[in-house]
Protein backbone atom coordinates (compact mmCIF):
# COMPACT_ATOMS: atom_id res chain seq x y z
CA UNK A 1 0.00 0.00 0.00
CA UNK A 2 1.25 3.50 -0.73
CA UNK A 3 1.70 5.68 2.32
CA UNK A 4 -1.07 8.23 2.91
CA UNK A 5 -0.59 11.62 4.51
CA UNK A 6 -3.02 13.08 7.00
CA UNK A 7 -1.04 16.24 7.71
CA UNK A 8 -1.83 19.85 6.89
CA UNK A 9 -1.83 20.37 3.12
CA UNK A 10 -1.13 16.71 2.49
CA UNK A 11 -4.63 15.35 2.78
CA UNK A 12 -5.76 12.88 0.15
CA UNK A 13 -8.62 13.26 -2.12
CA UNK A 14 -11.95 10.23 -6.28
CA UNK A 15 -12.33 10.94 -8.63
CA UNK A 16 -11.55 13.69 -10.03
CA UNK A 17 -12.52 16.43 -10.46
CA UNK A 18 -14.59 19.44 -11.42
CA UNK A 19 -15.09 23.14 -11.05
CA UNK A 20 -16.99 26.29 -11.86
CA UNK A 21 -15.06 28.80 -13.91
CA UNK A 22 -13.52 31.39 -11.58
CA UNK A 23 -11.74 34.60 -12.57
CA UNK A 24 -10.02 34.86 -15.97
CA UNK A 25 -6.60 33.27 -16.14
CA UNK A 26 -6.95 31.22 -12.97
CA UNK A 27 -4.69 28.18 -12.74
CA UNK A 28 -6.83 25.19 -11.83
CA UNK A 29 -5.43 21.90 -10.55
CA UNK A 30 -7.37 18.67 -10.93
CA UNK A 31 -6.61 14.98 -10.67
CA UNK A 32 -5.77 13.34 -13.98
CA UNK A 33 -8.96 12.09 -15.64
CA UNK A 34 -9.11 8.83 -17.56
CA UNK A 35 -9.20 9.45 -21.32
CA UNK A 36 -9.29 13.25 -21.01
CA UNK A 37 -6.75 15.99 -21.72
CA UNK A 38 -6.60 19.34 -19.95
CA UNK A 39 -8.35 20.90 -22.96
CA UNK A 40 -11.03 18.22 -22.80
CA UNK A 41 -11.72 19.22 -19.20
CA UNK A 42 -12.10 22.86 -20.29
CA UNK A 43 -14.63 21.73 -22.90
CA UNK A 44 -16.34 19.69 -20.19
CA UNK A 45 -16.92 22.85 -18.16
CA UNK A 46 -18.43 24.55 -21.20
CA UNK A 47 -20.74 21.59 -21.82
CA UNK A 48 -21.87 21.58 -18.20
CA UNK A 49 -22.39 25.35 -18.25
CA UNK A 50 -24.64 24.99 -21.28
CA UNK A 51 -26.58 22.19 -19.58
CA UNK A 52 -27.04 24.42 -16.52
CA UNK A 53 -28.56 27.13 -18.69
CA UNK A 54 -25.71 29.65 -18.51
CA UNK A 55 -25.49 32.30 -21.19
CA UNK A 56 -23.61 31.09 -24.25
CA UNK A 57 -21.03 31.17 -25.64
CA UNK A 58 -19.30 30.21 -22.41
CA UNK A 59 -15.53 30.80 -22.65
CA UNK A 60 -13.15 29.15 -20.21
CA UNK A 61 -9.90 31.14 -20.14
CA UNK A 62 -8.41 29.24 -17.23
CA UNK A 63 -5.36 26.99 -17.31
CA UNK A 64 -6.05 23.38 -16.37
CA UNK A 65 -3.18 21.42 -14.82
CA UNK A 66 -3.39 17.67 -14.16
CA UNK A 67 -1.86 16.06 -11.07
CA UNK A 68 -1.21 12.37 -10.53
CA UNK A 69 -2.36 12.38 -6.92
CA UNK A 70 -3.98 14.54 -4.30
CA UNK A 71 -0.84 15.13 -2.26
CA UNK A 72 1.02 16.62 -5.24
CA UNK A 73 -1.97 18.80 -6.08
CA UNK A 74 -2.30 20.15 -2.54
CA UNK A 75 1.41 20.89 -2.36
CA UNK A 76 1.11 22.81 -5.63
CA UNK A 77 -1.79 24.80 -4.17
CA UNK A 78 0.18 25.60 -1.03
CA UNK A 79 3.24 26.73 -3.00
CA UNK A 80 1.23 29.02 -5.28
CA UNK A 81 1.81 26.93 -8.39
CA UNK A 82 -1.96 26.83 -8.85
CA UNK A 83 -4.72 29.10 -7.58
CA UNK A 84 -7.31 26.49 -6.66
CA UNK A 85 -8.15 22.85 -7.08
CA UNK A 86 -11.16 21.47 -8.87
CA UNK A 87 -12.78 18.64 -6.98
CA UNK A 88 -16.04 17.06 -5.89
CA UNK A 89 -17.92 18.93 -3.18
CA UNK A 90 -17.68 16.09 -0.62
CA UNK A 91 -13.90 15.92 -0.94
CA UNK A 92 -13.58 19.72 -1.01
CA UNK A 93 -15.40 19.99 2.31
CA UNK A 94 -13.28 17.18 3.80
CA UNK A 95 -10.01 18.86 2.80
CA UNK A 96 -10.92 22.37 3.90
CA UNK A 97 -12.23 21.15 7.25
CA UNK A 98 -8.83 19.60 7.99
CA UNK A 99 -6.73 22.56 6.90
CA UNK A 100 -7.31 26.01 8.34
CA UNK A 101 -5.34 27.61 5.47
CA UNK A 102 -7.73 26.34 2.80
CA UNK A 103 -11.22 27.53 1.88
CA UNK A 104 -14.11 25.41 0.60
CA UNK A 105 -15.98 27.35 -2.07
CA UNK A 106 -19.32 25.67 -1.22
CA UNK A 107 -20.92 26.70 -4.50
CA UNK A 108 -23.96 24.49 -3.83
CA UNK A 109 -24.34 23.29 -7.41
CA UNK A 110 -26.76 20.56 -8.30
CA UNK A 111 -25.36 17.06 -8.67
CA UNK A 112 -23.45 16.64 -11.93
CA UNK A 113 -21.18 13.84 -10.74
CA UNK A 114 -22.00 10.23 -10.07
CA UNK A 115 -19.55 7.82 -8.44
CA UNK A 116 -19.80 4.40 -10.03
CA UNK A 117 -17.86 1.18 -10.64
CA UNK A 118 -16.35 0.44 -14.06
CA UNK A 119 -15.11 -2.86 -15.52
CA UNK A 120 -14.06 -4.20 -18.90
CA UNK A 121 -16.96 -5.23 -21.13
CA UNK A 122 -16.18 -8.91 -20.63
CA UNK A 123 -17.29 -8.51 -17.01
CA UNK A 124 -20.70 -7.01 -17.82
CA UNK A 125 -22.43 -9.80 -15.88
CA UNK A 126 -20.74 -8.55 -12.71
CA UNK A 127 -21.96 -5.01 -13.45
CA UNK A 128 -25.53 -6.29 -13.81
CA UNK A 129 -25.32 -7.91 -10.36
CA UNK A 130 -23.82 -4.75 -8.92
CA UNK A 131 -26.54 -2.56 -10.48
CA UNK A 132 -29.24 -4.74 -8.93
CA UNK A 133 -27.57 -4.53 -5.51
CA UNK A 134 -27.12 -0.74 -5.78
CA UNK A 135 -30.80 -0.30 -6.64
CA UNK A 136 -31.77 -2.40 -3.60
CA UNK A 137 -29.45 -0.40 -1.32
CA UNK A 138 -30.86 2.87 -2.56
CA UNK A 139 -34.42 1.65 -2.28
CA UNK A 140 -34.20 0.48 1.34
CA UNK A 141 -32.19 3.48 2.59
CA UNK A 142 -28.88 1.67 3.06
CA UNK A 143 -26.91 4.14 0.91
CA UNK A 144 -28.35 7.08 2.85
CA UNK A 145 -27.44 5.45 6.16
CA UNK A 146 -23.89 4.74 5.00
CA UNK A 147 -23.49 8.29 3.78
CA UNK A 148 -24.74 9.70 7.09
CA UNK A 149 -22.28 7.61 9.13
CA UNK A 150 -19.19 7.70 6.93
CA UNK A 151 -19.50 11.18 5.37
CA UNK A 152 -22.05 13.58 6.87
CA UNK A 153 -21.37 12.75 10.53
CA UNK A 154 -17.61 12.23 10.16
CA UNK A 155 -16.56 15.72 11.22
CA UNK A 156 -12.81 16.01 11.76
CA UNK A 157 -12.37 12.35 12.70
CA UNK A 158 -10.39 9.89 10.59
CA UNK A 159 -12.52 7.76 8.28
CA UNK A 160 -13.22 4.24 9.50
CA UNK A 161 -11.72 1.13 7.96
CA UNK A 162 -14.40 -1.49 7.32
CA UNK A 163 -13.48 -5.14 7.00
CA UNK A 164 -14.79 -6.71 3.81
CA UNK A 165 -16.57 -10.04 4.05
CA UNK A 166 -15.05 -13.13 2.42
CA UNK A 167 -17.57 -15.63 1.11
CA UNK A 168 -16.32 -19.09 0.28
CA UNK A 169 -16.85 -20.02 -3.36
CA UNK A 170 -17.86 -16.52 -4.47
CA UNK A 171 -16.20 -14.66 -7.35
CA UNK A 172 -13.52 -12.18 -6.28
CA UNK A 173 -13.37 -8.72 -7.84
CA UNK A 174 -10.08 -6.85 -7.44
CA UNK A 175 -10.93 -3.14 -7.23
CA UNK A 176 -8.46 -0.27 -7.29
CA UNK A 177 -8.21 2.18 -4.40
CA UNK A 178 -6.12 5.35 -4.60
CA UNK A 179 -6.64 7.23 -1.35
CA UNK A 180 -7.23 10.36 -3.44
CA UNK A 181 -10.97 10.86 -2.96
CA UNK A 182 -11.66 11.40 0.74
CA UNK A 183 -13.91 10.75 2.55
CA UNK A 184 -14.96 8.09 0.04
CA UNK A 185 -11.57 6.62 -0.90
CA UNK A 186 -8.99 7.04 1.86
CA UNK A 187 -5.83 5.20 2.86
CA UNK A 188 -4.97 5.54 6.54
CA UNK A 189 -1.48 6.15 7.93
CA UNK A 190 -0.95 2.43 8.49
CA UNK A 191 -1.77 1.68 4.85
CA UNK A 192 -5.33 0.47 5.47
CA UNK A 193 -8.01 1.52 2.95
CA UNK A 194 -10.91 3.27 4.68
CA UNK A 195 -13.83 5.58 4.12
CA UNK A 196 -17.32 5.40 2.65
CA UNK A 197 -16.28 3.19 -0.25
CA UNK A 198 -15.09 0.37 2.00
CA UNK A 199 -18.36 0.43 3.93
CA UNK A 200 -20.26 0.52 0.65
CA UNK A 201 -18.26 -2.43 -0.75
CA UNK A 202 -18.84 -4.48 2.40
CA UNK A 203 -22.60 -4.18 1.95
CA UNK A 204 -22.41 -4.53 -1.83
CA UNK A 205 -20.37 -7.72 -1.45
CA UNK A 206 -23.10 -9.50 0.48
CA UNK A 207 -25.92 -8.23 -1.73
CA UNK A 208 -24.22 -9.05 -5.05
CA UNK A 209 -22.69 -12.31 -3.81
CA UNK A 210 -19.11 -11.36 -4.71
CA UNK A 211 -15.91 -10.79 -2.77
CA UNK A 212 -13.96 -7.56 -3.19
CA UNK A 213 -10.19 -7.39 -2.89
CA UNK A 214 -8.73 -3.88 -2.52
CA UNK A 215 -5.63 -3.11 -4.61
CA UNK A 216 -3.69 0.13 -4.10
CA UNK A 217 -3.13 1.93 -7.42
CA UNK A 218 -1.88 5.42 -8.29
CA UNK A 219 -4.81 7.56 -9.42
CA UNK A 220 -3.14 8.36 -12.75
CA UNK A 221 -2.49 4.63 -13.40
CA UNK A 222 -6.06 3.42 -12.99
CA UNK A 223 -6.76 2.91 -16.69
CA UNK A 224 -3.54 0.96 -17.17
CA UNK A 225 -4.31 -1.20 -14.15
CA UNK A 226 -7.73 -2.08 -15.56
CA UNK A 227 -6.62 -2.74 -19.13
CA UNK A 228 -3.64 -4.84 -18.01
CA UNK A 229 -5.73 -7.01 -15.70
CA UNK A 230 -3.99 -5.84 -12.54
CA UNK A 231 -7.47 -5.01 -11.25
CA UNK A 232 -10.96 -5.99 -12.38
CA UNK A 233 -12.74 -2.78 -11.40
CA UNK A 234 -12.27 0.93 -10.83
CA UNK A 235 -14.19 3.59 -8.97
CA UNK A 236 -15.43 5.83 -11.78
CA UNK A 237 -16.74 9.38 -12.20
CA UNK A 238 -19.57 9.87 -14.65
CA UNK A 239 -21.88 12.70 -15.62
CA UNK A 240 -25.24 12.52 -13.90
CA UNK A 241 -28.01 15.11 -14.07
CA UNK A 242 -28.62 18.79 -14.72
CA UNK A 243 -30.81 20.99 -12.52
CA UNK A 244 -33.93 19.68 -14.24
CA UNK A 245 -33.07 16.03 -13.65
CA UNK A 246 -32.04 15.33 -17.24
CA UNK A 247 -29.18 12.89 -17.78
CA UNK A 248 -25.86 14.50 -18.78
CA UNK A 249 -23.74 12.73 -21.42
CA UNK A 250 -20.53 14.23 -19.99
CA UNK A 251 -18.49 11.74 -17.94
CA UNK A 252 -15.13 12.79 -16.51
CA UNK A 253 -13.64 9.30 -16.91
CA UNK A 254 -13.72 7.94 -20.47
CA UNK A 255 -12.31 4.63 -21.68
CA UNK A 256 -13.27 2.43 -24.59
CA UNK A 257 -14.32 -1.13 -23.87
CA UNK A 258 -15.73 -0.51 -20.40
CA UNK A 259 -19.11 -0.97 -18.76
CA UNK A 260 -20.12 1.30 -15.92
CA UNK A 261 -22.53 0.71 -13.06
CA UNK A 262 -25.31 3.00 -12.02
CA UNK A 263 -24.04 5.73 -9.66
CA UNK A 264 -24.08 4.72 -6.01
CA UNK A 265 -23.37 8.25 -4.75
CA UNK A 266 -24.06 11.69 -6.21
CA UNK A 267 -21.93 14.80 -5.79
CA UNK A 268 -21.68 18.37 -7.01
CA UNK A 269 -18.67 20.19 -8.39
CA UNK A 270 -16.69 22.56 -6.22
CA UNK A 271 -13.29 24.04 -5.49
CA UNK A 272 -10.73 24.61 -2.74
CA UNK A 273 -8.37 27.60 -2.63
CA UNK A 274 -5.93 29.21 -0.24
CA UNK A 275 -7.35 31.55 2.35
CA UNK A 276 -6.67 35.15 1.37
BAMI-15541 format. One record per residue (C-alpha): residue in three letters; x, y, z; chain. Coordinates in pm, 1 decimal. Each point is the difference from the previous one (the first is absolute). Layout:
N
["ala",[X,Y,Z],"A"]
...
REM end
This chain:
276
["unk",[0.0,0.0,0.0],"A"]
["unk",[125.4,349.5,-73.0],"A"]
["unk",[45.1,218.4,305.3],"A"]
["unk",[-277.1,255.0,58.2],"A"]
["unk",[47.8,339.2,160.7],"A"]
["unk",[-243.2,145.7,248.5],"A"]
["unk",[197.8,316.1,71.5],"A"]
["unk",[-78.9,361.1,-82.5],"A"]
["unk",[0.3,51.9,-376.6],"A"]
["unk",[70.0,-366.0,-63.2],"A"]
["unk",[-350.5,-135.7,28.8],"A"]
["unk",[-112.9,-247.4,-262.7],"A"]
["unk",[-286.2,38.4,-226.7],"A"]
["unk",[-332.3,-303.4,-416.5],"A"]
["unk",[-38.5,71.5,-234.6],"A"]
["unk",[78.5,275.1,-139.7],"A"]
["unk",[-97.6,273.7,-43.5],"A"]
["unk",[-206.7,301.4,-96.0],"A"]
["unk",[-50.3,369.8,36.5],"A"]
["unk",[-189.6,314.8,-80.6],"A"]
["unk",[193.1,250.8,-204.8],"A"]
["unk",[153.5,259.4,233.1],"A"]
["unk",[178.8,320.2,-98.8],"A"]
["unk",[171.6,26.2,-340.2],"A"]
["unk",[341.8,-158.6,-17.2],"A"]
["unk",[-34.6,-204.9,316.8],"A"]
["unk",[226.1,-304.3,23.5],"A"]
["unk",[-214.5,-299.2,91.0],"A"]
["unk",[140.5,-328.4,127.2],"A"]
["unk",[-194.4,-323.1,-37.7],"A"]
["unk",[76.0,-368.8,25.9],"A"]
["unk",[84.1,-164.5,-330.7],"A"]
["unk",[-318.8,-124.9,-165.8],"A"]
["unk",[-15.8,-325.7,-192.5],"A"]
["unk",[-8.1,61.3,-375.5],"A"]
["unk",[-9.1,380.3,31.1],"A"]
["unk",[253.6,274.0,-71.8],"A"]
["unk",[15.0,334.8,177.5],"A"]
["unk",[-174.6,156.2,-301.3],"A"]
["unk",[-268.6,-268.1,16.4],"A"]
["unk",[-68.7,100.7,360.1],"A"]
["unk",[-38.0,363.2,-109.5],"A"]
["unk",[-252.7,-112.5,-260.3],"A"]
["unk",[-171.7,-204.6,270.6],"A"]
["unk",[-57.7,316.7,202.6],"A"]
["unk",[-151.3,169.2,-303.4],"A"]
["unk",[-230.9,-295.3,-62.6],"A"]
["unk",[-112.4,-1.3,362.7],"A"]
["unk",[-51.9,377.5,-5.1],"A"]
["unk",[-225.6,-36.8,-303.4],"A"]
["unk",[-194.2,-279.6,170.3],"A"]
["unk",[-45.3,223.5,305.5],"A"]
["unk",[-152.1,270.9,-216.8],"A"]
["unk",[284.7,251.1,18.3],"A"]
["unk",[21.9,265.1,-268.0],"A"]
["unk",[188.0,-120.7,-306.4],"A"]
["unk",[257.7,8.4,-138.9],"A"]
["unk",[173.6,-96.1,322.7],"A"]
["unk",[376.6,58.6,-23.6],"A"]
["unk",[238.0,-164.5,244.1],"A"]
["unk",[324.9,199.0,7.1],"A"]
["unk",[149.2,-190.2,290.9],"A"]
["unk",[305.2,-225.0,-8.4],"A"]
["unk",[-68.6,-361.1,94.5],"A"]
["unk",[286.8,-196.5,154.9],"A"]
["unk",[-21.7,-374.7,65.8],"A"]
["unk",[153.5,-160.4,309.1],"A"]
["unk",[65.1,-369.1,53.7],"A"]
["unk",[-115.0,0.4,361.4],"A"]
["unk",[-162.6,216.6,262.1],"A"]
["unk",[314.5,58.2,203.8],"A"]
["unk",[185.5,149.4,-297.7],"A"]
["unk",[-298.5,218.5,-84.1],"A"]
["unk",[-32.8,134.8,354.0],"A"]
["unk",[371.1,74.3,18.4],"A"]
["unk",[-30.5,191.1,-327.9],"A"]
["unk",[-289.6,199.3,146.2],"A"]
["unk",[197.0,80.2,314.1],"A"]
["unk",[305.4,112.7,-197.1],"A"]
["unk",[-200.7,229.1,-227.7],"A"]
["unk",[58.1,-208.8,-311.5],"A"]
["unk",[-377.5,-9.9,-45.3],"A"]
["unk",[-275.5,226.7,127.2],"A"]
["unk",[-258.7,-260.5,91.2],"A"]
["unk",[-83.8,-364.0,-41.6],"A"]
["unk",[-301.6,-138.4,-178.9],"A"]
["unk",[-161.8,-282.7,189.3],"A"]
["unk",[-326.4,-158.1,108.4],"A"]
["unk",[-187.2,186.4,271.4],"A"]
["unk",[23.8,-283.4,255.7],"A"]
["unk",[377.7,-17.1,-32.1],"A"]
["unk",[32.0,379.8,-7.3],"A"]
["unk",[-182.4,27.1,332.3],"A"]
["unk",[212.5,-281.0,149.4],"A"]
["unk",[327.3,167.5,-100.7],"A"]
["unk",[-91.7,352.0,110.2],"A"]
["unk",[-130.8,-123.0,335.2],"A"]
["unk",[339.9,-154.2,73.8],"A"]
["unk",[210.0,296.2,-109.2],"A"]
["unk",[-58.0,344.9,144.5],"A"]
["unk",[196.8,159.4,-287.1],"A"]
["unk",[-238.8,-127.1,-266.9],"A"]
["unk",[-348.6,118.9,-92.2],"A"]
["unk",[-288.7,-212.0,-127.7],"A"]
["unk",[-187.8,194.6,-267.5],"A"]
["unk",[-334.0,-168.4,85.0],"A"]
["unk",[-159.6,103.5,-328.0],"A"]
["unk",[-304.0,-221.6,67.1],"A"]
["unk",[-37.9,-119.5,-357.8],"A"]
["unk",[-242.6,-272.9,-89.4],"A"]
["unk",[140.6,-349.9,-36.8],"A"]
["unk",[191.1,-42.6,-325.4],"A"]
["unk",[227.1,-280.1,118.7],"A"]
["unk",[-82.0,-361.1,67.1],"A"]
["unk",[244.6,-240.5,163.1],"A"]
["unk",[-25.1,-342.4,-159.7],"A"]
["unk",[193.8,-321.8,-60.4],"A"]
["unk",[151.5,-74.3,-341.7],"A"]
["unk",[123.8,-330.0,-146.1],"A"]
["unk",[104.9,-133.8,-338.6],"A"]
["unk",[-289.8,-103.1,-223.1],"A"]
["unk",[77.8,-367.9,50.0],"A"]
["unk",[-111.3,40.5,362.4],"A"]
["unk",[-340.6,149.8,-80.6],"A"]
["unk",[-172.7,-279.4,193.7],"A"]
["unk",[168.2,125.1,316.3],"A"]
["unk",[-121.5,353.7,-73.2],"A"]
["unk",[-356.5,-127.8,-36.5],"A"]
["unk",[20.1,-161.3,344.9],"A"]
["unk",[150.8,315.6,143.9],"A"]
["unk",[-272.0,218.6,-155.1],"A"]
["unk",[-270.6,-217.4,154.8],"A"]
["unk",[167.0,21.1,341.4],"A"]
["unk",[44.9,378.8,-27.1],"A"]
["unk",[-367.7,43.5,-85.2],"A"]
["unk",[-96.7,-209.2,303.5],"A"]
["unk",[231.6,199.1,228.6],"A"]
["unk",[-140.8,327.7,-124.6],"A"]
["unk",[-356.0,-122.0,28.1],"A"]
["unk",[22.1,-116.9,361.7],"A"]
["unk",[200.4,299.6,125.2],"A"]
["unk",[331.7,-181.1,47.4],"A"]
["unk",[196.2,247.1,-215.5],"A"]
["unk",[-143.5,294.1,194.0],"A"]
["unk",[90.6,-163.3,331.1],"A"]
["unk",[355.5,-70.9,-115.5],"A"]
["unk",[39.9,355.6,-122.1],"A"]
["unk",[-124.8,140.1,330.6],"A"]
["unk",[245.7,-208.7,204.0],"A"]
["unk",[308.8,9.1,-219.8],"A"]
["unk",[-30.4,348.0,-155.8],"A"]
["unk",[-255.1,239.7,149.4],"A"]
["unk",[68.2,-82.6,366.6],"A"]
["unk",[375.7,-52.1,-37.7],"A"]
["unk",[104.9,349.0,106.0],"A"]
["unk",[374.6,29.3,54.2],"A"]
["unk",[44.8,-366.3,94.2],"A"]
["unk",[197.9,-245.5,-211.5],"A"]
["unk",[-213.3,-213.6,-230.6],"A"]
["unk",[-69.7,-352.0,122.3],"A"]
["unk",[149.5,-310.4,-154.4],"A"]
["unk",[-268.2,-262.1,-63.4],"A"]
["unk",[92.3,-365.6,-32.7],"A"]
["unk",[-130.6,-156.2,-318.9],"A"]
["unk",[-178.7,-333.7,23.7],"A"]
["unk",[152.6,-309.2,-162.3],"A"]
["unk",[-252.6,-249.8,-130.8],"A"]
["unk",[125.4,-345.6,-83.4],"A"]
["unk",[-52.6,-93.6,-363.8],"A"]
["unk",[-101.2,350.3,-111.5],"A"]
["unk",[165.7,186.4,-287.4],"A"]
["unk",[268.3,247.6,106.3],"A"]
["unk",[14.9,346.0,-156.0],"A"]
["unk",[328.4,187.4,40.1],"A"]
["unk",[-84.7,370.3,21.0],"A"]
["unk",[246.9,287.6,-5.3],"A"]
["unk",[25.1,244.7,288.5],"A"]
["unk",[209.2,316.9,-20.1],"A"]
["unk",[-52.0,188.1,324.7],"A"]
["unk",[-58.8,312.9,-208.8],"A"]
["unk",[-373.7,50.2,48.6],"A"]
["unk",[-69.6,54.1,369.6],"A"]
["unk",[-224.9,-65.3,181.1],"A"]
["unk",[-104.8,-266.3,-251.3],"A"]
["unk",[338.5,-146.8,-93.8],"A"]
["unk",[258.3,42.1,276.1],"A"]
["unk",[315.9,-184.2,100.1],"A"]
["unk",[86.5,33.9,367.9],"A"]
["unk",[348.8,61.9,138.5],"A"]
["unk",[52.7,-372.4,56.5],"A"]
["unk",[-82.2,-75.3,-364.2],"A"]
["unk",[-355.3,-120.9,62.6],"A"]
["unk",[-268.3,104.8,-252.4],"A"]
["unk",[-289.8,175.0,172.5],"A"]
["unk",[-292.2,231.4,-55.0],"A"]
["unk",[-348.7,-17.9,-147.4],"A"]
["unk",[103.4,-220.9,-290.5],"A"]
["unk",[119.6,-282.1,225.5],"A"]
["unk",[-327.6,5.8,192.6],"A"]
["unk",[-189.7,8.8,-328.2],"A"]
["unk",[199.6,-295.2,-139.4],"A"]
["unk",[-57.8,-205.0,314.7],"A"]
["unk",[-376.3,30.8,-44.5],"A"]
["unk",[19.0,-35.3,-378.2],"A"]
["unk",[204.2,-318.8,37.7],"A"]
["unk",[-272.7,-178.5,193.3],"A"]
["unk",[-281.8,126.9,-220.9],"A"]
["unk",[169.9,-81.7,-331.8],"A"]
["unk",[152.8,-325.8,123.6],"A"]
["unk",[358.0,94.6,-90.0],"A"]
["unk",[320.2,57.6,193.7],"A"]
["unk",[194.8,323.1,-41.5],"A"]
["unk",[377.0,16.9,30.0],"A"]
["unk",[146.3,350.2,37.2],"A"]
["unk",[309.4,77.6,-209.7],"A"]
["unk",[193.9,323.8,51.1],"A"]
["unk",[56.8,179.7,-331.4],"A"]
["unk",[124.7,349.7,-87.4],"A"]
["unk",[-292.6,213.3,-113.1],"A"]
["unk",[166.1,80.2,-333.0],"A"]
["unk",[65.8,-372.4,-64.8],"A"]
["unk",[-357.9,-121.7,41.0],"A"]
["unk",[-69.8,-51.0,-370.2],"A"]
["unk",[322.7,-194.7,-48.2],"A"]
["unk",[-77.4,-216.2,302.6],"A"]
["unk",[-341.6,-88.1,-141.2],"A"]
["unk",[110.5,-65.6,-357.5],"A"]
["unk",[298.5,-210.5,112.3],"A"]
["unk",[-209.4,-216.3,231.0],"A"]
["unk",[174.1,117.0,316.4],"A"]
["unk",[-348.5,82.9,128.3],"A"]
["unk",[-348.5,-98.4,-112.8],"A"]
["unk",[-177.7,320.8,97.7],"A"]
["unk",[47.0,371.2,57.9],"A"]
["unk",[-192.3,266.2,185.3],"A"]
["unk",[-124.5,224.5,-280.6],"A"]
["unk",[-130.3,354.8,-42.5],"A"]
["unk",[-283.6,48.3,-244.8],"A"]
["unk",[-230.8,283.1,-96.9],"A"]
["unk",[-335.6,-18.0,171.9],"A"]
["unk",[-277.2,259.3,-16.7],"A"]
["unk",[-60.8,368.0,-65.2],"A"]
["unk",[-219.8,219.8,220.3],"A"]
["unk",[-312.0,-130.9,-172.3],"A"]
["unk",[86.1,-364.9,59.1],"A"]
["unk",[103.7,-69.6,-359.0],"A"]
["unk",[286.0,-244.7,-54.2],"A"]
["unk",[331.4,161.2,-99.8],"A"]
["unk",[212.3,-176.9,-264.2],"A"]
["unk",[320.9,149.6,143.5],"A"]
["unk",[203.9,-248.6,204.7],"A"]
["unk",[336.6,105.4,142.9],"A"]
["unk",[148.4,-349.7,-39.8],"A"]
["unk",[-8.0,-136.0,-356.0],"A"]
["unk",[141.3,-331.2,-120.7],"A"]
["unk",[-95.8,-219.8,-291.9],"A"]
["unk",[-104.9,-355.5,72.5],"A"]
["unk",[-141.3,61.5,346.9],"A"]
["unk",[-338.0,-45.5,163.9],"A"]
["unk",[-100.8,226.5,283.8],"A"]
["unk",[-241.7,-58.9,286.1],"A"]
["unk",[-277.3,229.6,104.6],"A"]
["unk",[126.9,273.0,235.5],"A"]
["unk",[-4.4,-101.3,365.1],"A"]
["unk",[71.1,352.5,126.5],"A"]
["unk",[-68.9,344.9,-146.8],"A"]
["unk",[213.2,310.0,42.4],"A"]
["unk",[24.5,357.9,-121.8],"A"]
["unk",[301.6,181.7,-138.6],"A"]
["unk",[197.3,236.9,217.0],"A"]
["unk",[340.7,147.9,73.1],"A"]
["unk",[255.2,57.5,275.8],"A"]
["unk",[236.1,298.2,10.5],"A"]
["unk",[244.8,161.2,238.6],"A"]
["unk",[-142.3,234.2,259.5],"A"]
["unk",[67.7,360.5,-98.4],"A"]
REM end
